């Protein structure tokens, strides 16, 4: 933390640091990094040779009854840094749904293509958000990959989490992509339908009645085995459900029968929320009134794509 003048040190919100993952210079004005920088400066002033390696930028904020948190690189930051990345989107329950008070949290985990190294994460929800981001911040600092993430031994009891924690679930989803068990597309790709594409909604009729994507073919996942003949074999099939679990199962079934299939990342929950990369015309055309995956008659709140 020494400046160009050997007798002057600079710490805190105004100093330039390096982002830990990208190693690019950054301005990260946060209390945690500032305090660590102060210790480094004090050590060196006292003759203890220590250095400051940089900051992840882990942050959290309360917005009314929601908690919003992030760590590491965003997708945009990874792209600017020239890192080949991908991400998974999931909407797990904050804790076991049969225990009172469970709510949905939205989680995005960015990882490096090919090797699955965790690069960053963002989350929003009412409960358990900062806990998951803190765990992910630790995995990033330790340079863990998706398999480490899936194998983390985290605490569980019904009031606090699900048996497969959302962090573990994210790791398994990344593993499924790396292992080629499923392909995924973004809503921006799924909605740019060509003549060789079919958008398939595998949710229940009750869920569809609350809102769907205009033009989507509707076959509930429980009826897919009997009605698979309704899908043309010469077209690509983009599958979505509420959050990604049932569409993953549908994609596995269709792939085993020779269909070209991809799971739409995030499911209808992210479409409904109004993704920034979804054309406004599509958002306006949707008549959905559902509140995410809470209160549906599906099992979406209890899992995540690819479990």
N, C-alpha and C positions, 0 to 999 in steps of 0.2 A: 504493500500500500504506500510505498515511498514515491514521491513525485520526482520530477526532474531535479528538484533541489533536495539533496540528500538529508537536509535537516527538516524537511516539511513532509508530512504524511496527509493523505486525503482519504476519508472514509464517508460512507453514508449515501444518501439519495442522489447526490450530485455527481458521483464518480462514475467513470467508465469501467465496466467489467467485461468478462467473457461469459457468453452463454455456454453452459456446461456441455450440452449435446452438440451444438453446431460449431462451437469454439469461435464463433464470431463475436466481435465487440458489440456490447449492448448496454442499454441504460435500464437497470432494473431497480427501481426505487421501492424497496420493501424493508420492513423493520428487521426481519431475520437476517438477511444478508448484511445489513448495516451493522448489526451488533457483532456478527462474526468478523467483519472487516475491522471493527474497533479492537477486538482482541488480537488480531494479527498485527495491527499497527503497534499496540502496546507491547506485544511480545518482542518485536524487532527493536523498539526503543530500549527495551530492557536487555537486549543482547541475545534473545532467543530467536533463532533463525526459523521463521515459519512463513508460509505464503498463502495467498488467497487464490483458490483454483477457479472460482467463478460461481455463478448462480443458475439454478434451474428456472427461477421465476415462479415458484409455487405460491399461489395466492387464493384467497377465499373472500367472499363478500356475502352479506345477508341482504336480500332484496325482498322486503315485506316478509312473507312466510316461506320464501324460497332461499336455499343456499346455492351459490354458484362458485365453483372452484376450478382451478386449472394448474397444470404443472408441465414443465418441459416445452417442447415445440408444438405449435399448432400446425395444421396442414399447410397453411400459407407460409409459415416460417420454415418448415421443412423444404418446401418447394424453392423458396428464396435461397436456401443454403445448398441447393443442388443435391439433396438427398432423395433417393428413390424410395417413396413411402406408399403406404396404403393405410386404411383405418377400418375399424369395426364400430358399429353402432348397436347399442343394446338398451333395453328399457326394463331392467329387472325390478323386482320388489325390494324395498329397503330392508325388510325382514320377512320372516315366514308369513304368508298371507292368512293362515288360519289363526294367527295371533293378532289381537286387536291393534289397530293403528298403523298397519302397513300402508305404504304409499309407493308410488313409482318414482324411480330416479332415471334420468337419461345420462348415458355414459358413452363417450367417444374416446377410443384409444388409438393413437397413431403409432405405427410400427414401420421398421425398415423392411422393404421388400426383399425377399429371398432368404433373409436370416432371422426375421422376426424380432429384432432388437426393439425394445420399447423406446419410443422417442418422446411421447407426450400424451396428455390426456386432459379432457374437460368433462365436467359433470354438473348437473343441476337437479335439484329435488328438494324435498322437505326434510329428509332424515338420512343420515349416514353418508352424505356427500363428501365432506372433508375427510372422513375416515378412509374412503376408497382412494381419494387423490393423494393422501399422505402415503398410503401403501405403494401406489404407483410411482410417487416421487422417489421412494426408497429403491424400487426396482430399477428406475432409470439411472440413479446415481451408481448402483452396483452393476450397471451394464447387463442386466438380465434380459433374457429373451422370452418369447411367448411360452415356451415349455416350462421355464422357471415360474412364470406367472401362473400357469395352470396348476403347478404343484405346490404353491405356497400353502403352508399349514396355518390357516387363519382361524380365529376364534369363532365359535358358532353356538348359539342358543336361539330359539324361536323369537324372543323379543329383540334380538340384535342383528340378525342376519338370516340368510338362507343357507341351506346345507352346502350348496355350491355358491360361494360368495360371488358377487358380481365381478370382482377382480379375477377370480379363477375362471369364471365364465368367459370373460374377454380373452384370456389366454387360450382357452379351448377353441374359441371362434377363430382366432388367428392361426392356431395349429391346423384347423380344418382347411383354411385357405392355402396355407403353405404346403399342405399334403395333397392338395388337389381334390379334396373330397367334395368341394362345392366352389362354384364361381359366384362372384357378386358384382352387381352394377349399382350405380347411384340412381336416384330418382331422375336426375337430369338426363341420364341415358335411357332409362326405362320409358320415359314419357316422349322421347324422340323416336317414336315407333315408325318403322319402315314397313314395306309390304311383306317382309320376311319375318316379322316379329308379332308375338302375341303377349298381351299383358294378362296374367292370370291371378285372380283374387281367390284365395283358398279359405277365407274366413266364413263364419256361419251366416245364414240368412239374417239373423238378428243384428249382427254387426254390420252387414252390408246395408241394412235398412237405415242405419244411423248415418251412413255416408260411405261413398266409395269413389273410385277414380273413373271418370267417364270413359266408356269404351272398353272397360276391362271385362274379360270373360270370367264368369263366376262358377267355380266348382269347389264346394267345401272339401277340405283335405280328407275328411272321413268318407267322402263319396268318390274320391279320385280314382281308386282302384277299379270301381265299376264303370266310371264314366271317362276313362282315359282316352277312349276312342274318339271323343269329341275334340281332342287336340290334334291339329295337323302335324304330321311328323316332319314336314319339310320347312317348318318355321322355328325360329328361336323363341323360347318361352321364358318370359320374365315373370317370376312368381313373387307375390307379396302376401303377407298376413297382417296381423296387428303390429307385431314387434320383431318377427323374424324366426321364431321357433317352428311354427307349422310350415312356413314356406321353405325352410331348410329341409324338413322331412319330405315335403312334396318334391323338392329338387332331387333329393337322393333317390326317391322312387322313380321319378321320370328319367334320371340319368341311367339307372339300371335297365330301363326299357328303351334306351337308345335316343332319347330326346336331347336336344341341345338346350340346356336350361341354365338360368342364373337366378340367384336370390337377390331381391331388391333390398339393399342395406337399410336397416332402420324400420322397414315396414310402414304400414299406413300411419302409425303414430307420428313419424317424422314428416310424412306427406301432409298430414292434417295440421301439424304445427306450423306449416308454411315455410318450408326450406327456402333459403335465399337463392338456391340454384334451380328452383322450380319456376317455370314461367308463370307470370301472374294470371294468364288466361286459364291455366289448369287449376290454380287455387280458387279462382272465382267460380269455376264450373262445379266445384265440389260442394255438395249440400250437406256435408258432415256436421253433426252436432255432438258427437261422442267426445268424452273427456279422456283421451289417451286410451290406455288399456285397463284402467281401473273400472270395475263394475261390469266388465264383459263376462259372458258365460264361457270364456275360453280359459285355457291354462297358461296364457301368455305371461301373466304376472309372476309366474313361479319359475320361469326359466329364461333362457336366452338362446339365440340361434346356435345350433350345432352341438347341443349337450347330448 
